[in-house]
Amino acid sequence: MSKITDIARKNMNKQLYKDFFFICFGIMLYGFGYTAFILPEQVVMGGVAGISALLFYAFGFPPAISIWVLNVSLLLIAFRALTRQFTIRTIIGVSIMSVIIGALQPFFQAHPIITAGEDKFMHVIIGGAMSGAGLGLVFSHNGSTGGTDIIIALLNKHFRMSFGRAMQFIDITIISSSYFLFHSTETIVYGVAFTLIASYVCDYVINGSRQTVQFIIISKEYEKIADTINTKVNRGVTLIKGQGWYSKQESDILIVLARKYESQEIFYYIKSIDPYALVSQSFCNGVFGQGFDSLRS
């Protein structure tokens, strides 16, 4: 029993180190895109990073300090609405982000890798993609960078707003406020573009590595198809009994869960066995368990 406990503890420690490495790498990627491509172009995005960018453009206040101060202030305000685990993760993530941005910003000010205004939209795309990929790595390894998550926790508690609606409301408010500083709708457009690109890339990084598909197969040759998928694709097959409503005849239905890249192989075997089989394929955001991704908090 003690050996099993020791193995479990070692695996847990190994996972913690792995998560910490990718959280640091993701925050570094985010900081690189933010300081090298976004700040020089004076683009305002949503969240605390957007507020910090506004303070930097208006008063020259270092974003690294304002990001840390704003997040800690929000944590103190929303302390009762947040879990202890979320609070600890956020403090760690925000502290690492502040250190990285504090180190990168003066470096890129002294050694710029872009010429501001030369190709602004391309810089926004690159910065948004890097920032989104960085956040995706952080979130997929149980990290947190605080920001609007803290504000949303408060809004959900007091106003019962949905997560998506609260996020949209906060981001649009912050991005639109840049008009009072720059008096330009172009800045708002670039801010919206950054937010959309970063959100898309973030979602892709989180879900892209675990894209799975579900097959529902109805065929008279269900036994051959099930055996072939079991042996050739090495995927489990579930057989359930069904009945056609119109014909009132019983039918055997196969359910298969597989990785996205395995779908063409499964289609090939189904077609070779029964070209007239009825097949439904749907995408899943994630499948957790043996043979797929492990369950995580």
Summary of the structure (lengths in Angstrom):
residues: 297
radius of gyration: 24.5
end to end distance: 25.0
largest distance: 76.2
contacts: 934
relative contact order: 0.12
helix: 67%
strand: 11%
